[in-house]
Amino acid sequence: MTFEELYRIAASRVPAYRRFLTQRLGSVPEVVSREDFAALPLTSKKDYVKAFPLEDLCLDGTLEGKHVLCRSSGSTGKPTYWPQMPEQERYVADYLYTDLDEDLQISLRPALALVVLGLGSWISGELTTWGLRTLGIQKGHLTLATPGINLEEAAEILEEFGPRFPQTVLYSYPPFAKRLLEMASDRGVDLSVLRVSLRLAGEGYSERYRDHVNRLLGYPEGHLTSVVSGYGSTDFGSAGKETPLCVAIRRALYEGNLTEKVLGVPDLPSVCQYDPAAHLLEVVEGELVASKYQAVPLVRYRSGDRGELVPFREMMARLADAGVDPLRVLEERGCRTDRVRELPFVLVHGRIDGGVTFFAANILVGQVQGALETDPVLAGAFTGAFQLRCAETEDLSSVLEIRAELRPGATAPEDGAPRLARELARLSTEYAAVWESNGDRALPQIVPVEAGSLYSSTKVRYLDR
């Protein structure tokens, strides 16, 4: 589907979008070219999805024919529900099978699939589970277990059933996967004989993380298919995949310290390939913008992610100029080059608003601001200026770090972390779920700093109060 075709469907069949256009432009314009499409106003969760009744956002203005309701972030304190229609999900089993059979050859080595993702109405876990169940029924070669984010249960299943299969595929979020594997290793499970591979969602991870996990699993640090993820969101689905070529590129940049030379940024972004025939992506002022035909059609929808789109040939030329041949990296590390598809790349550098993803929960700058202002003890100790980031500890655990500016003469409260956590949980249902399931591991780390010291850093965003 082209940009123009999607627009015509949305403009003719989605009541909310027609009203949105009329409010913004005074009429529903005709779109016959990409230039016309690029002139349309951007939509977002706040000024479009939250501004209209759910039925009016749906195709044909009805929930009829939308076979399931899934929900996304409670970043404003209240979840957003996303109806799905059958066309959105029919591809999932085939997509999963292509990944599993091309990279892991499950038709030759059947697998235990372990889903350690949020279940219930959370779309990533539910959709993955549905796709894997369908795949197991239609294709075979797969046995599924769904402990969700109960890591104790997941560790028990891995320990008991992992040795009974030629390989195990773990679907999870980066911090949950790391903790689960460490728990299993502490129990004496020899992960190296289980041939475990990770399929990750929810947030990015560093190459140091990949190295650590590969060591736990018994693979070489630079292994290309053992740890992979993708790019997408509940709002518009999966939009990109971290293919073996993408991992080879990240490894070459990381191992050669070439990120800034090739990509022009100091920090290594996530690197995925996407199919422009299936995923309509743009970049507007540094933000990734998605358009998607689905139960709630989205036209020029702001993702909130900082990113860029790089054509295949341009990426390969940049790498060649730096003396890097990713195809040779693939060959040297045991991957086939005949499966490389000349698809463009989507690079994701982080959140536009300075928010972070922590244990798969979106933590927004405004939520931290609200927490610091609402709790009287925190408001009395800190000025309201802060920096927010998701950091890695020495053991590669994730920590939510908040560098907060102290008021003159004030000291940081000893119970600041649980106070901040309570307020964040009130403001974000996602964080509340993370805190409930992870306890003290999910507590924010408040780093008090003197007035004015925040401004010396340009690598993380801050809110200047």
N, C-alpha and C positions, 0 to 999 in steps of 0.2 A: 504494500500500500504506500502511495506517495504522500508527501505532506499535503498536497492540494486535495487529494481524495479524502484524507482524514478530516480536513477542514470542512468539506462539503457535507460529510456525514454528521459531524458535530453541529454544524450550523443549521442543519435541517431536522435533526432528530433528537437534539438535547435541549430541552427548554431552558435550563440554567445558562447554557452557553449563549443562546440567542439573547437572553436578557443581559448577560454580562457584556456582550458586544454593544448592545444598544445603550447601556449605561455609559460605557467607555467611549464609544465612537459616534453615537447618535443613530446608528443603523447597522445592519448586518452586511458587511462589504462583500463584494465578489472577489474571489481569489483564484487566479488562473496561472500564477507563476510562483517560483520560490521567492522572488522579490516581494510579491504581494503578501505571501505567507510571513516573511520576515518583518513585515510592517505591522502585524497583528500584535495586540497587547499581550504581555506575559500574564499567565495565571499562576496562582500559588495556593497553598493550603489555606492560608489566612483569608485572602481576598476573593477566593473562588469556592474552594471545597467547603469551607466553613460558613460561607456567606449565603448558601442556598440550601433548600430542603434536599435530603438525600435522593428522593424519587426524581426530582427535577434535574439532578446531576446525571441520572442514568440514561442510557440509550432508550429512546422512546418514552422517557418520563415515567417509567414504572419499574418496580422490583420483580415483576412477573418475568419468568425465564432466567432470572439470576439465581443460580442453584446453590450458592453458599455465601455467607457473610464472613469476611475476615476483618481483623482490626489491625491498625498500625499505632504508631507512637502516641502515648499519652503525654506528649511534651508540653501541652497546655493544661494538663491536669485532667483532661477528658479524652478518651480514645476516639480515633476516627475509624468509622466502619467503611469497608470497601466491598461492595457486592462483586461477585465474580460470575462470569457466564462460561458455559462449556468450552467455547472456542479458546478461551484464555488458558485452559488447563490440558487440552488434549495433547499438546506437544510435550508435556513434562516428562512422561515415561520415556518417550523416544530420545529426548534431550539427555536424560540421565543414562540411558543405555549407551548412547554414542560415547559419552565420557567414560563410562565404566569399561566398555569393551575396547575402545581405541587405546586408552591409556593403561588399563589394568587387565585386559583380556579375560573378563569374567566368564566368557563362554568356554574358556579352557581351564580357568581356575575359579570355581564358584566362590562366592564371598558371603561373609556375615556382614550385613549392613546395620550399623548402630546409629540411631538418630538421637543425638544429645543436643536438641534444639528446643526452644519453647514450643509447647503444644497448646491444647485448648483452641482458642480462636486466632492464635498468632500464625500468620500466613506462612512464614518460611518453614517452620517445623511441620505444619499440617500438609502443605503442598508437597514437601519432600517425602513425607510419609506416604501420602496418597500415590505419588509417582512411583515410589519403590515397591509398594504393594502391588500396583498394577503391573510393573515390570516383572516382579516375581511370578505373578500369575501367567502373564503372557509369554515370557521368555524363559523363565526358570533361572537357574544358576545363582539364585539370590535368596537368602533367608534374613528376615527383618526382625529387629528388636527396637522398641521405642521407649527407653527409660526417660526421655525428656531431659530436663536439667537436674534430675536426681543423680548426682555423681556417684554416690555410694552404690546405687543399683546398677549404674552403667559399669562401674569397676567390677562388680560381681559378674555381670554378663560377659564382659571382656575376658575375665579370668577363667570362667567356666566354659564358655562356648568358643572363644577365639581359637584355642588349639584344635577344635574339631573341623575347622575350615581351612582351605588353602590360603585364604587371605581375609582381612577385615577392612571395611571402609567405614570411617568414622565421620559423620556429619555433625558439625558443631560450630561454636564460636571460638575464636582463638584462645581467650583466657580459660574457657571451660575445657577445651581440648587439652591444653597444656597441663592443667591441674589433674584431669582424669588420667592422663598418661603417667604423671608423676605418682599419683596414688597407686596405680597398677604396678609401677616399678617398685614402689615401697613395699608392696605386698609380695614381692618376689616373682612377679610375672616377667618372663623373658619375652619382652616385646619384639625382639629381633626375629624370633621364630614365627611370629604371628603375621608377618607381612602386612602391617597396618598402614593404610593411606588415609590422609585427612582431606575432607572437602569442607571448607570453612565459609562462614557467612557472617555478616553483621558489622565487621570493622576490618581495617587494615592490620598489617603486621610487618615487622621488620625482617630483614634477612638474618639478623642475629636470632630472632625467634625461629626462623626456618632451620638454622643450624642447630639450635638447641633441640628442637623436636626431632630432627633427623638423627641426632646422636642418641636420643631416647629410643628411637625406633630401630636403630642399627643400620641406618643408611649412611652413605657418604654425605657430608654437609651440603654439597652442591647438587644433590639429587633433584631431578626436575619434575617428577610426577607424584612424589609422595605427599606434598603439601601444596594445595591449590585453592583458589577462591574465585570470586567474580565481582561484578559491580551491578548493583540494582537497588531497589527499594520496594517496600510494600505498596507504595503509591503506584508505581509503574512497572513492577516486576523485574525480572532479570534482564539486564541490558548488555552485559559483557562477561566474558570468561577469561580467566587467567590460564591461557593455553601453555603447553610446554615451551613454545617459542617465547611467550611473555616471561616465563620464569627464567629462560636462558638469557634474555635481555637484562632482567633485573640482576641476575647473578654476575653477568659481565660488568655491569655498571658498578655493582657493589664491590666485587673482588678487585676491579681495576681502579676504584675511586674515581669514576668517570661521570658521575651523575650530573654535576654542574656543567661539565664540558659538553655533554650530549643533550641534556634536557634543559639546561639553563637555570636550574634550581639547586639549592644545596642539599635538600632532603629528598630521598628516593620516594616517588609516589607509587601508588598501586598502578599496575600496568595490565590492561585487559584488551582483548580484541572484541569487536562487535560487528554484527552484520547490519549494514545500513539499509538493507531491504526489509529487515524485520524490526529494527529499532531506530526511530527517528530522533537523532540527537543534534543539538546545536550548542554553541558556546556564545553566551551574551555577557559581555563585560566580565569575563573570567569565570562565569557560572555555567555549569552544565544545565541545559534545558531539554526536557524530554517531551515528545508527543507520542501518544499511544492509543490505538483502537482497543477498547476494552469495555466492560460493563459501565464504568464511569470514564468515558473518553476524555483524554487530556490533550489539550492543544497548547503548545509552548508553555509547559509547566515547569516552574522553577524547582530544581532539585535541592537547592541549598548547598550543593557541593562545588568546590573550586576545582576546575579541571580544564583539560584541553583535548582536542581531537587531532590525531596525527595520522595522515595517510600512510599506508604500508610502505610505499616506495620512499617517502620522505624519512620515515624512521630508519629504514635500512641504510639510506644514504648518510644520515647523521652518524649512525654507528660505524659505517665504513670510514668516514672521515676521522673517527677516533681510533681506527685500527681494530674494530671489533667485527667479527663475523658470527652472528648468533646461530647460523645454520651449522657452522663447524662445532660450536658449543653443543648443539643438539646431538650431532653425530658422536662427538667425543664422550658424551654422557649417556649414550645408549638409546637415544630417541630417533625415530624415523623422521626424515625430512620430507618424504613424499606426502605426508599428511598436513604439511604447513599450508594454510589458506591465506591468500593475500588480502586479508581483511584489515581495515583501519584499526587504530588503537585509541582507546579512551584512557586518559591518565587522570587520576583523582588525587588531589593534593590536600584535601581536608574540607572542613565546613566553611562556607562563606561567612556565617555569623560568628565564627570563632568558637562555636560549640564543638563538642567531642563525642565520640562513640566509646562507651565504657561498658564492658561486659554486654555488648550488643544493645545497650540503652543509649538513646540520644540525650545528651545533657547540654542544654542551651545556656548561652551567656545570661539571658534574661531570667532563667530559673535560679542561677547562682546569685544574681543580683537580688532577686526576690527573697531568697533565703537569708542573705546577709542583712537585708533591710527589715525583715519581718521579725526575726528573733531579737528580742531586746538586748540580750547579752552580747550577741555578735554585732549588732548595730552600735552598741556603746564602745566596742573595742576596735572596730575597723571603720575606715573612712568610706568604703564602698568601691574603691579602686582595687582591681584585682586582675590577675592573669589566670587563665584556665588551660590546662592541658592534660592529656592522658599520657602518663610517662611509664617507662619500663624500669623496674628495679634491677639490681644486679643479677637476681635470679630470673629475670625476664617476666616477672609477674606484672600485671597491669595495676596502676594506681592512679586515682583521680586526684591530681595535684592542683591546689588553689593557692597561689601566692597573693596574700591579702595585705593591704597597706594598713598599718596600725595608726590609730589616732595619737597625737602627741601625749606622752605620759601614760598611755594605756599599755596593758599587757594582754597577751593572747589568753583566752579562757582555757583552762585545762580540759573542759568538756566540750570544746569547740567542734570537734569532729562529729560526735553524735548529735549535737544540736543542729549542725548544718545538714546532716543526713536526714533528720526528722523533717526539716523544712523542705528539702529536695523531694523526699518521698511524698509529701503533701502536694507538691507542685507537679510531679511527674509520676504517673502510674508505672512507667517503664523502670525508673530508678527504684520505686518502691518494690517491684518484683525482684530486681537484682539484689537489693539489700536484704530482702526476706530470705532469698535462697543462698546468699553468700556470707551473710553476717558481717563480722568485722573486716573481712577481706574487701568488702565494698565500701567501707568507710572512707570519706574523703580525707586527704592529707592537707591540712592547712599549714602553710609556711608563712609566718608573719614576717613582713619586711618593713623597713623604715620608709617614711614618706619620701616620694620622689625616686626611689630605686627601681620601680617598675619600668620606668621609661627608658632604661638602658637596653632593654631587650626588644628585638624586632621579630623574633621567631614565633612568638605566640601573641594572640590578640588580647587586649585588655579592655575593660570598661572604665573610663575615666569619670568618676563621679565628682 
